[in-house]
Amino acid sequence: MNKYDLILYDLDGTVWDSIPLIMKCFKLAYIDVFGQCDRSDEDLKSYIGRPLPETFAMHDETTSKALLDAYLSHNAVLLENDEIPLFDGVADELYRIKDLGILQGFATSKRTVSAGVTLKHKGLDDFFDVCICKEDTVNHKP
């Protein structure tokens, strides 16, 4: 008998090291829309983990949409280039836990398609038993 029936993980910053890519996409989006990014790294990092529409909601509707579109455009290219590494040892541990018969899943603010690209690149697209993405919830994390 296992102590746990299911283990849920976050993806960004937990399973894989996507923080540099997220920061790059934030900065590129602001440069695309405003011609520069004057937001500090600390400020931008404070939005990681929240759904993107909420992140850009501080701006008017037109600007918010432009930032979202620019972010998603840059993000799609970088994801397809497989620019997000797994943290060292994560894959081995995921498989070790699976061998114990414990179900595993993730809950993320990422859209299904965005999460799916990296899962596919890492050979984990059919690995998880439970997958909760942005489209699966009404109230998002945090």
DSSP file with accessible surface (Angstrom, degrees, kcal/mol):
  #  RESIDUE AA STRUCTURE BP1 BP2  ACC     N-H-->O    O-->H-N    N-H-->O    O-->H-N    TCO  KAPPA ALPHA  PHI   PSI    X-CA   Y-CA   Z-CA
    1    1 A M              0   0  224      0, 0.0     2,-0.2     0, 0.0     3,-0.0   0.000 360.0 360.0 360.0 130.4    0.0    0.0    0.0
    2    2 A N        -     0   0   61      1,-0.1    99,-0.0    99,-0.1     3,-0.0  -0.615 360.0-133.0 -87.8 149.9    1.4    3.4   -1.0
    3    3 A K  S    S+     0   0  179     -2,-0.2     2,-0.4     1,-0.1    -1,-0.1   0.825  94.1  44.5 -67.1 -31.4    1.2    6.4    1.3
    4    4 A Y        -     0   0  124      1,-0.1     3,-0.1     3,-0.0    99,-0.1  -0.924  56.6-166.6-120.6 140.9   -0.1    8.5   -1.6
    5    5 A D  S    S+     0   0  129     -2,-0.4    98,-1.3     1,-0.3     2,-0.3   0.754  83.0   9.6 -87.7 -31.1   -2.7    7.7   -4.2
    6    6 A L  E     -a  103   0A  70     96,-0.2     2,-0.5     2,-0.0    -1,-0.3  -0.984  59.1-157.0-152.8 137.3   -1.8   10.6   -6.5
    7    7 A I  E     -a  104   0A  41     96,-2.1    98,-2.5    -2,-0.3     2,-0.4  -0.984  14.3-162.1-116.8 125.0    1.0   13.2   -6.7
    8    8 A L  E     -a  105   0A  85     -2,-0.5     2,-0.3    96,-0.2    98,-0.3  -0.896   8.2-170.1-106.5 138.4    0.3   16.4   -8.5
    9    9 A Y  E     -a  106   0A  42     96,-2.1    98,-2.4    -2,-0.4     2,-0.2  -0.870  23.0-127.0-119.8 156.0    3.2   18.7   -9.8
   10   10 A D        -     0   0   44     -2,-0.3     5,-0.4    96,-0.2    98,-0.2  -0.616  20.7-149.1 -84.8 159.3    3.4   22.1  -11.2
   11   11 A L  S >>>S+     0   0    0     96,-0.3     5,-2.2    -2,-0.2     3,-1.7   0.882  72.8  71.0 -95.1 -57.7    5.3   22.2  -14.5
   12   12 A D  B 345S-c   16   0B  18      1,-0.3     5,-0.2     2,-0.2    -1,-0.1  -0.438 120.7  -3.1 -69.1 120.3    7.0   25.6  -14.7
   13   13 A G  T 345S+     0   0   35      3,-2.2    -1,-0.3    -2,-0.3     4,-0.2   0.485 134.3  58.7  81.1   1.9    9.8   25.8  -12.2
   14   14 A T  T <45S+     0   0   70     -3,-1.7    -3,-0.2     2,-0.4    -2,-0.2   0.642 117.8  15.6-124.0 -60.4    9.1   22.3  -10.8
   15   15 A V  T  <5S+     0   0    4     -4,-1.4    72,-1.9    -5,-0.4     2,-0.3   0.865 135.5  19.7 -84.9 -42.6    9.3   19.7  -13.5
   16   16 A W  B   <S-cD  12  86B   0     -5,-2.2    -3,-2.2    70,-0.3     2,-1.5  -0.922  77.9-115.5-131.2 158.4   11.1   21.8  -16.0
   17   17 A D        +     0   0   56     68,-3.0     4,-0.3    -2,-0.3    -5,-0.1  -0.579  55.4 142.6 -92.8  75.6   13.2   25.0  -15.9
   18   18 A S     >  +     0   0    0     -2,-1.5     4,-2.9    -7,-0.2     5,-0.2   0.490  40.0  97.0 -94.0  -3.5   11.0   27.3  -17.9
   19   19 A I  H  > S+     0   0   44      1,-0.2     4,-2.8     2,-0.2     5,-0.3   0.920  83.9  49.4 -58.5 -46.0   11.6   30.4  -15.9
   20   20 A P  H  > S+     0   0   81      0, 0.0     4,-2.2     0, 0.0    -1,-0.2   0.924 113.7  47.1 -58.9 -39.9   14.3   31.8  -18.3
   21   21 A L  H  > S+     0   0    9     -4,-0.3     4,-2.5     2,-0.2    -2,-0.2   0.918 111.9  49.9 -67.6 -41.4   12.0   31.1  -21.3
   22   22 A I  H  X S+     0   0    7     -4,-2.9     4,-2.6     2,-0.2    -1,-0.2   0.937 111.5  48.7 -61.6 -45.7    9.0   32.8  -19.6
   23   23 A M  H  X S+     0   0   14     -4,-2.8     4,-2.5    -5,-0.2    -1,-0.2   0.912 110.5  51.4 -61.3 -41.7   11.1   35.8  -18.7
   24   24 A K  H  X S+     0   0   98     -4,-2.2     4,-2.7    -5,-0.3     5,-0.2   0.925 110.5  48.6 -61.0 -43.2   12.3   36.0  -22.2
   25   25 A C  H  X S+     0   0    0     -4,-2.5     4,-2.3     2,-0.2    -2,-0.2   0.898 110.2  51.3 -66.6 -40.2    8.8   35.9  -23.6
   26   26 A F  H  X S+     0   0    3     -4,-2.6     4,-2.3     2,-0.2     5,-0.2   0.960 113.3  45.0 -57.7 -51.0    7.6   38.6  -21.2
   27   27 A K  H  X S+     0   0   73     -4,-2.5     4,-2.5     1,-0.2    -2,-0.2   0.919 113.2  49.1 -63.1 -44.0   10.4   40.9  -22.2
   28   28 A L  H  X S+     0   0   50     -4,-2.7     4,-2.7     1,-0.2    -1,-0.2   0.886 109.8  52.8 -63.9 -37.4   10.0   40.3  -25.9
   29   29 A A  H  X S+     0   0    0     -4,-2.3     4,-2.3    -5,-0.2     5,-0.2   0.940 110.7  46.3 -63.6 -45.5    6.2   40.9  -25.7
   30   30 A Y  H  X S+     0   0    5     -4,-2.3     4,-3.2     1,-0.2     6,-0.8   0.904 112.7  50.4 -64.9 -38.2    6.8   44.3  -24.0
   31   31 A I  H  X S+     0   0   76     -4,-2.5     4,-2.0     4,-0.2    -2,-0.2   0.933 110.8  49.8 -64.6 -43.2    9.4   45.2  -26.5
   32   32 A D  H  < S+     0   0   93     -4,-2.7    -2,-0.2    -5,-0.2    -1,-0.2   0.907 121.5  33.2 -59.4 -43.2    7.0   44.3  -29.4
   33   33 A V  H  < S+     0   0   47     -4,-2.3    -2,-0.2    -5,-0.2    -1,-0.2   0.887 135.6  20.9 -85.4 -40.3    4.2   46.3  -27.9
   34   34 A F  H  < S-     0   0  101     -4,-3.2    -3,-0.2     2,-0.3    -2,-0.2   0.482  98.0-116.8-110.0  -6.7    6.0   49.3  -26.3
   35   35 A G  S  < S+     0   0   61     -4,-2.0     2,-0.3    -5,-0.5    -4,-0.2   0.387  92.6  36.0  84.3  -6.0    9.4   49.2  -28.1
   36   36 A Q  S    S-     0   0  122     -6,-0.8     2,-0.5    -9,-0.0    -2,-0.3  -0.967  74.7-125.6-164.1 164.7   11.2   48.5  -24.8
   37   37 A C        +     0   0   37     -2,-0.3    -6,-0.1     1,-0.1   -10,-0.1  -0.945  28.2 166.0-122.9 107.6   10.7   46.6  -21.6
   38   38 A D        +     0   0  128     -2,-0.5     2,-0.3     2,-0.1    -1,-0.1   0.279  41.9 114.8-102.7  11.1   11.1   48.7  -18.5
   39   39 A R        -     0   0   36      1,-0.1     2,-0.1   -12,-0.1    -2,-0.0  -0.608  68.3-120.7 -79.9 137.4    9.6   46.1  -16.2
   40   40 A S     >  -     0   0   58     -2,-0.3     4,-2.6     1,-0.1     5,-0.2  -0.362  17.4-116.7 -74.8 157.5   12.1   44.8  -13.6
   41   41 A D  H  > S+     0   0   65      1,-0.2     4,-2.9     2,-0.2     5,-0.2   0.903 117.1  54.0 -59.2 -41.0   12.9   41.1  -13.4
   42   42 A E  H  > S+     0   0  140      2,-0.2     4,-1.3     1,-0.2    -1,-0.2   0.903 109.3  47.9 -61.9 -41.7   11.4   40.9   -9.9
   43   43 A D  H  4 S+     0   0   49      2,-0.2     3,-0.5     1,-0.2     4,-0.4   0.958 113.9  45.7 -63.7 -49.1    8.1   42.5  -11.2
   44   44 A L  H >< S+     0   0    2     -4,-2.6     3,-1.7     1,-0.2     4,-0.4   0.909 109.3  55.6 -63.1 -40.7    7.9   40.1  -14.1
   45   45 A K  H >< S+     0   0  110     -4,-2.9     3,-1.3     1,-0.3    -1,-0.2   0.817  95.2  68.0 -61.8 -28.3    8.8   37.1  -11.9
   46   46 A S  T 3< S+     0   0   59     -4,-1.3    -1,-0.3    -3,-0.5    -2,-0.2   0.684  98.3  52.5 -67.5 -14.6    5.9   37.9   -9.6
   47   47 A Y  T X  S+     0   0   41     -3,-1.7     3,-1.9    -4,-0.4    -1,-0.3   0.544  79.0 116.7 -96.7  -8.4    3.4   37.0  -12.4
   48   48 A I  T <  S+     0   0   41     -3,-1.3   -29,-0.0    -4,-0.4    -3,-0.0  -0.397  76.1  28.1 -64.8 131.8    4.9   33.6  -13.2
   49   49 A G  T 3  S+     0   0   22      1,-0.4    -1,-0.3    -2,-0.1    92,-0.1   0.203  98.2 104.4 101.6 -13.8    2.3   30.9  -12.4
   50   50 A R  S <  S-     0   0   94     -3,-1.9    -1,-0.4     1,-0.1     5,-0.1  -0.706  85.1 -92.1 -95.3 152.6   -0.7   33.1  -13.1
   51   51 A P     >  -     0   0    4      0, 0.0     4,-2.0     0, 0.0     3,-0.4  -0.339  37.0-121.7 -60.4 141.8   -2.8   32.8  -16.3
   52   52 A L  H  > S+     0   0   31     57,-0.3     4,-2.3     1,-0.2     5,-0.2   0.874 108.9  56.8 -58.7 -42.1   -1.5   35.2  -19.0
   53   53 A P  H  > S+     0   0   57      0, 0.0     4,-0.5     0, 0.0    -1,-0.2   0.920 110.4  46.5 -58.1 -36.8   -4.7   37.2  -19.4
   54   54 A E  H >4 S+     0   0   95     -3,-0.4     3,-0.7     1,-0.2     4,-0.2   0.888 109.2  55.8 -68.0 -38.0   -4.6   38.0  -15.7
   55   55 A T  H >< S+     0   0    4     -4,-2.0     3,-0.5     1,-0.2    -1,-0.2   0.908 115.0  36.7 -61.3 -42.3   -1.0   38.9  -15.9
   56   56 A F  H >< S+     0   0    0     -4,-2.3     3,-1.9     1,-0.2    -1,-0.2   0.443  88.2  99.5 -93.2   2.7   -1.6   41.5  -18.6
   57   57 A A  T <<  +     0   0   64     -3,-0.7    -1,-0.2    -4,-0.5    -2,-0.1   0.637  63.4  78.4 -67.5 -12.5   -4.9   42.7  -17.3
   58   58 A M  T <  S+     0   0   94     -3,-0.5    -1,-0.3    -4,-0.2     2,-0.2   0.697  90.1  68.0 -68.0 -16.5   -3.2   45.7  -15.6
   59   59 A H  S <  S-     0   0   47     -3,-1.9    -3,-0.0     1,-0.2     0, 0.0  -0.539 102.9 -83.8 -97.2 166.3   -3.2   47.3  -19.1
   60   60 A D     >  -     0   0   93     -2,-0.2     4,-3.1     1,-0.1     5,-0.2  -0.178  50.9 -98.0 -63.0 165.9   -6.2   48.4  -21.2
   61   61 A E  H  > S+     0   0  173      1,-0.2     4,-2.3     2,-0.2     5,-0.2   0.883 121.8  47.9 -59.0 -42.8   -8.0   45.8  -23.2
   62   62 A T  H  > S+     0   0  113      2,-0.2     4,-2.2     1,-0.2    -1,-0.2   0.939 116.0  43.6 -65.6 -45.5   -6.2   46.5  -26.5
   63   63 A T  H  > S+     0   0   26      2,-0.2     4,-2.8     1,-0.2     5,-0.2   0.915 112.1  53.9 -66.6 -41.6   -2.7   46.6  -24.9
   64   64 A S  H  X S+     0   0   21     -4,-3.1     4,-2.5     1,-0.2    -2,-0.2   0.926 110.5  46.3 -58.7 -44.5   -3.5   43.5  -22.9
   65   65 A K  H  X S+     0   0  120     -4,-2.3     4,-2.8    -5,-0.2     5,-0.2   0.911 111.7  51.3 -65.8 -41.4   -4.5   41.6  -26.0
   66   66 A A  H  X S+     0   0   39     -4,-2.2     4,-2.4     2,-0.2    -2,-0.2   0.918 111.9  47.0 -62.9 -41.8   -1.4   42.8  -27.9
   67   67 A L  H  X S+     0   0    0     -4,-2.8     4,-2.9     2,-0.2     5,-0.2   0.927 112.9  49.3 -65.0 -43.7    0.9   41.7  -25.1
   68   68 A L  H  X S+     0   0   38     -4,-2.5     4,-2.8    -5,-0.2     5,-0.2   0.943 112.6  47.1 -60.8 -48.1   -0.8   38.3  -24.9
   69   69 A D  H  X S+     0   0   73     -4,-2.8     4,-2.1     1,-0.2    -1,-0.2   0.911 114.1  47.4 -61.3 -43.2   -0.6   37.7  -28.6
   70   70 A A  H  X S+     0   0   12     -4,-2.4     4,-2.4    -5,-0.2     5,-0.3   0.930 112.9  49.0 -65.2 -44.5    3.1   38.8  -28.7
   71   71 A Y  H  X S+     0   0   10     -4,-2.9     4,-3.0     1,-0.2    -2,-0.2   0.952 112.7  47.0 -58.6 -51.2    3.9   36.6  -25.7
   72   72 A L  H  X S+     0   0   33     -4,-2.8     4,-2.5    -5,-0.2    -1,-0.2   0.870 110.6  53.1 -62.5 -35.8    2.1   33.6  -27.2
   73   73 A S  H  X S+     0   0   74     -4,-2.1     4,-1.6    -5,-0.2    -1,-0.2   0.951 114.2  40.4 -64.7 -49.5    3.8   34.1  -30.6
   74   74 A H  H  X S+     0   0   45     -4,-2.4     4,-2.3     1,-0.2     5,-0.2   0.918 115.2  53.3 -64.2 -42.5    7.3   34.2  -29.1
   75   75 A N  H  X S+     0   0    4     -4,-3.0     4,-2.9    -5,-0.3     5,-0.2   0.904 104.9  53.9 -61.0 -42.7    6.5   31.3  -26.7
   76   76 A A  H  X S+     0   0   51     -4,-2.5     4,-2.2     1,-0.2    -1,-0.2   0.918 110.6  46.5 -60.4 -43.0    5.3   29.0  -29.5
   77   77 A V  H  X S+     0   0   85     -4,-1.6     4,-1.4     2,-0.2    -1,-0.2   0.942 114.7  45.9 -65.1 -46.5    8.5   29.4  -31.4
   78   78 A L  H  <>S+     0   0   15     -4,-2.3     5,-1.6     1,-0.2    -2,-0.2   0.880 112.1  51.4 -67.6 -36.9   10.7   28.9  -28.4
   79   79 A L  H ><5S+     0   0    2     -4,-2.9     3,-2.0     1,-0.2     5,-0.2   0.923 108.2  51.5 -64.5 -43.6    8.7   25.9  -27.2
   80   80 A E  H 3<5S+     0   0  116     -4,-2.2    -1,-0.2     1,-0.3    -2,-0.2   0.797 104.0  58.6 -64.0 -27.2    9.0   24.3  -30.7
   81   81 A N  T 3<5S-     0   0   98     -4,-1.4    -1,-0.3    -5,-0.2    -2,-0.2   0.374 113.7-122.3 -80.5   3.9   12.7   24.8  -30.5
   82   82 A D  T < 5 +     0   0   63     -3,-2.0    -3,-0.2     1,-0.1    -2,-0.1   0.914  56.0 156.5  56.1  50.9   12.7   22.7  -27.3
   83   83 A E      < +     0   0   82     -5,-1.6    -1,-0.1     2,-0.1    -4,-0.1   0.269  43.3  87.0 -92.7  11.4   14.2   25.5  -25.2
   84   84 A I        -     0   0    1     -5,-0.2     2,-0.2    -6,-0.1   -66,-0.1  -0.939  64.3-158.0-112.9 114.7   12.9   24.2  -21.8
   85   85 A P        -     0   0   64      0, 0.0   -68,-3.0     0, 0.0     2,-0.2  -0.591  19.2-117.8 -86.6 149.2   15.1   21.7  -20.1
   86   86 A L  B     -D   16   0B  40    -70,-0.3   -70,-0.3    -2,-0.2     2,-0.1  -0.547  41.1-100.3 -70.6 148.8   13.9   19.2  -17.4
   87   87 A F    >   -     0   0   72    -72,-1.9     3,-1.9    -2,-0.2     4,-0.5  -0.467  53.8 -83.8 -66.3 147.7   15.5   19.8  -14.1
   88   88 A D  T 3  S+     0   0  168      1,-0.3    -1,-0.1     2,-0.1   -72,-0.0  -0.269 112.8   9.0 -54.6 132.9   18.3   17.3  -13.4
   89   89 A G  T 3> S+     0   0   43     -3,-0.1     4,-2.1     1,-0.1    -1,-0.3   0.288  93.4 113.0  83.4 -10.2   17.0   14.0  -12.1
   90   90 A V  H <> S+     0   0   25     -3,-1.9     4,-2.8     1,-0.2     5,-0.2   0.942  75.8  49.0 -63.1 -48.2   13.3   14.7  -12.6
   91   91 A A  H  > S+     0   0   32     -4,-0.5     4,-2.4     1,-0.2     5,-0.2   0.935 111.6  49.9 -59.7 -44.3   12.7   12.1  -15.3
   92   92 A D  H  > S+     0   0  121      1,-0.2     4,-2.2     2,-0.2    -1,-0.2   0.910 113.2  46.3 -60.2 -42.9   14.4    9.4  -13.2
   93   93 A E  H  X S+     0   0   89     -4,-2.1     4,-2.7     2,-0.2     5,-0.2   0.887 109.3  54.0 -69.3 -38.9   12.3   10.3  -10.2
   94   94 A L  H  X S+     0   0    5     -4,-2.8     4,-2.2     1,-0.2    -2,-0.2   0.939 112.8  44.0 -59.1 -44.8    9.0   10.5  -12.2
   95   95 A Y  H  X S+     0   0  103     -4,-2.4     4,-2.5    -5,-0.2    -2,-0.2   0.877 111.2  54.1 -69.0 -36.6    9.7    7.0  -13.5
   96   96 A R  H  X S+     0   0  124     -4,-2.2     4,-0.9    -5,-0.2    -2,-0.2   0.939 110.9  46.0 -62.2 -43.9   10.7    5.7  -10.1
   97   97 A I  H ><>S+     0   0   22     -4,-2.7     5,-1.5     1,-0.2     3,-0.7   0.909 110.8  52.8 -66.5 -39.8    7.5    6.9   -8.6
   98   98 A K  H ><5S+     0   0   71     -4,-2.2     3,-2.2     1,-0.2    -1,-0.2   0.916 103.8  57.1 -61.1 -40.6    5.5    5.4  -11.4
   99   99 A D  H 3<5S+     0   0  138     -4,-2.5    -1,-0.2     1,-0.3    -2,-0.2   0.759  99.0  60.8 -62.8 -22.7    7.2    2.1  -10.8
  100  100 A L  T <<5S-     0   0   88     -4,-0.9    -1,-0.3    -3,-0.7    -2,-0.2   0.523 119.4-113.0 -79.6  -6.4    5.9    2.3   -7.2
  101  101 A G  T < 5 +     0   0   56     -3,-2.2     2,-0.5     1,-0.3    -3,-0.2   0.618  68.6 143.5  85.4  13.9    2.3    2.3   -8.7
  102  102 A I      < -     0   0   16     -5,-1.5    -1,-0.3   -96,-0.0   -96,-0.2  -0.744  50.5-124.5 -90.5 129.7    1.6    5.9   -7.6
  103  103 A L  E     -a    6   0A  87    -98,-1.3   -96,-2.1    -2,-0.5     2,-0.3  -0.446  29.4-162.9 -68.5 146.5   -0.5    7.9  -10.0
  104  104 A Q  E     +a    7   0A   0    -98,-0.2    25,-2.9    23,-0.2    26,-1.2  -0.969  17.3 152.3-134.0 148.6    1.0   11.2  -11.1
  105  105 A G  E     -ab   8 130A   0    -98,-2.5   -96,-2.1    -2,-0.3     2,-0.3  -0.905  27.3-125.2-155.9-176.4   -0.3   14.4  -12.7
  106  106 A F  E     -ab   9 131A   3     24,-1.9    26,-2.5    -2,-0.3     2,-0.4  -0.977   2.0-155.6-141.4 155.1    0.2   18.1  -13.0
  107  107 A A  E     + b   0 132A  33    -98,-2.4     2,-0.3    -2,-0.3   -96,-0.3  -0.998  30.1 163.9-127.9 124.8   -1.8   21.3  -12.5
  108  108 A T        -     0   0    9     24,-2.5    33,-0.1    -2,-0.4    -2,-0.0  -0.971  48.2-135.7-142.5 154.3   -0.6   24.2  -14.5
  109  109 A S  S    S+     0   0   15     -2,-0.3   -57,-0.3    24,-0.1    24,-0.1   0.468  77.2 110.1 -83.5  -4.7   -1.7   27.7  -15.7
  110  110 A K  S    S-     0   0   18      1,-0.1    24,-2.4   -59,-0.1    25,-0.2  -0.381  78.8-107.1 -68.3 151.5   -0.3   26.8  -19.1
  111  111 A R     >  -     0   0   85     22,-0.2     4,-2.6    23,-0.2     5,-0.3  -0.431  32.0-111.2 -72.3 153.4   -2.7   26.2  -22.0
  112  112 A T  H  > S+     0   0   70      1,-0.2     4,-2.6     2,-0.2     5,-0.2   0.901 117.5  50.6 -54.3 -44.6   -3.0   22.6  -23.0
  113  113 A V  H  > S+     0   0   85      1,-0.2     4,-1.7     2,-0.2    -1,-0.2   0.911 111.0  48.4 -65.0 -39.5   -1.2   23.1  -26.3
  114  114 A S  H  > S+     0   0    9      2,-0.2     4,-1.3     1,-0.2    -2,-0.2   0.930 114.6  44.4 -67.0 -45.8    1.7   24.9  -24.7
  115  115 A A  H  X S+     0   0    1     -4,-2.6     4,-2.6     1,-0.2     5,-0.2   0.918 110.8  57.0 -62.4 -41.1    2.2   22.2  -22.0
  116  116 A G  H  X S+     0   0   29     -4,-2.6     4,-2.5    -5,-0.3    -1,-0.2   0.838  99.6  57.5 -61.9 -35.9    1.8   19.5  -24.7
  117  117 A V  H  X S+     0   0   23     -4,-1.7     4,-2.3     2,-0.2    -1,-0.2   0.956 112.5  39.3 -61.7 -49.9    4.6   20.8  -26.8
  118  118 A T  H  X S+     0   0    1     -4,-1.3     4,-2.1     2,-0.2     6,-0.2   0.911 113.3  55.1 -70.2 -38.7    7.2   20.5  -24.0
  119  119 A L  H  <>S+     0   0   11     -4,-2.6     5,-3.2     1,-0.2     6,-0.8   0.924 110.2  47.9 -57.8 -41.2    5.7   17.2  -22.8
  120  120 A K  H ><5S+     0   0  148     -4,-2.5     3,-1.5     4,-0.2    -2,-0.2   0.939 109.9  50.9 -65.5 -46.4    6.1   15.8  -26.3
  121  121 A H  H 3<5S+     0   0   73     -4,-2.3    -1,-0.2     1,-0.3    -2,-0.2   0.834 113.6  46.3 -59.5 -33.0    9.7   17.0  -26.6
  122  122 A K  T 3<5S-     0   0   49     -4,-2.1    -1,-0.3    -5,-0.2    -2,-0.2   0.409 114.8-114.7 -91.7   2.3   10.6   15.4  -23.3
  123  123 A G  T < 5S+     0   0   44     -3,-1.5    -3,-0.2    -4,-0.3     3,-0.2   0.754  89.1 109.8  72.2  24.0    8.8   12.1  -24.1
  124  124 A L    >>< +     0   0    2     -5,-3.2     3,-1.4    -6,-0.2     4,-0.7   0.228  32.4 111.0-113.3  13.1    6.3   12.7  -21.3
  125  125 A D  T 34 S+     0   0   85     -6,-0.8    -5,-0.1     1,-0.3    -1,-0.1   0.781  92.9  28.3 -66.0 -23.9    3.2   13.3  -23.5
  126  126 A D  T 34 S+     0   0  151     -3,-0.2    -1,-0.3    -7,-0.2    -2,-0.1   0.197 102.5  89.4-114.8  15.2    1.5   10.0  -22.4
  127  127 A F  T <4  +     0   0   12     -3,-1.4   -23,-0.2    -8,-0.1    -2,-0.1   0.921  66.4  76.5 -81.4 -47.3    3.2    9.8  -19.0
  128  128 A F     <  -     0   0   21     -4,-0.7   -23,-0.2     1,-0.1     3,-0.1  -0.427  57.2-156.5 -79.6 143.3    0.8   11.6  -16.6
  129  129 A D  S    S+     0   0   76    -25,-2.9     2,-0.4     1,-0.2   -24,-0.2   0.757  85.7  34.8 -84.0 -28.4   -2.4   10.1  -15.3
  130  130 A V  E     -b  105   0A  48    -26,-1.2   -24,-1.9     2,-0.0     2,-0.4  -0.998  65.1-177.8-130.9 129.4   -4.0   13.5  -14.5
  131  131 A C  E     -b  106   0A  66     -2,-0.4     2,-0.6   -26,-0.2   -24,-0.2  -0.962   0.5-178.8-132.2 113.6   -3.4   16.7  -16.6
  132  132 A I  E     +b  107   0A  56    -26,-2.5   -24,-2.5    -2,-0.4     2,-0.2  -0.953  12.6 170.4-117.5 113.6   -5.1   19.9  -15.5
  133  133 A C    >   -     0   0    4     -2,-0.6     3,-2.0   -26,-0.2     4,-0.3  -0.590  51.0 -84.6-114.1 178.0   -4.4   22.9  -17.7
  134  134 A K  G >  S+     0   0   55    -24,-2.4     3,-1.5     1,-0.3   -23,-0.2   0.871 125.4  54.3 -50.9 -43.9   -5.8   26.5  -17.9
  135  135 A E  G 3  S+     0   0  101      1,-0.3    -1,-0.3   -25,-0.2   -24,-0.1   0.663  99.3  64.5 -69.8 -13.7   -8.8   25.4  -20.0
  136  136 A D  G <  S+     0   0   96     -3,-2.0     2,-0.3     2,-0.0    -1,-0.3   0.483 100.5  54.1 -87.5  -6.0   -9.8   22.8  -17.5
  137  137 A T    <   -     0   0   52     -3,-1.5     3,-0.1    -4,-0.3    -5,-0.0  -0.914  54.0-158.1-131.7 157.2  -10.6   25.2  -14.6
  138  138 A V  S    S+     0   0  132     -2,-0.3     2,-0.6     1,-0.3    -1,-0.1   0.816  94.1  44.2 -94.2 -47.6  -12.7   28.3  -13.9
  139  139 A N  S    S-     0   0  149      0, 0.0    -1,-0.3     0, 0.0     2,-0.2  -0.900  84.7-156.9-101.2 118.1  -10.6   29.5  -11.0
  140  140 A H        -     0   0   59     -2,-0.6   -31,-0.1    -3,-0.1   -90,-0.0  -0.497  22.6 -65.4 -95.0 162.4   -6.9   29.3  -11.8
  141  141 A K              0   0   63     -2,-0.2    -1,-0.1   -92,-0.1   -92,-0.0  -0.305 360.0 360.0 -68.9 161.2   -3.9   29.1   -9.5
  142  142 A P              0   0  131      0, 0.0    -2,-0.0     0, 0.0   -93,-0.0   0.408 360.0 360.0 -79.1 360.0   -2.4   30.5   -7.4
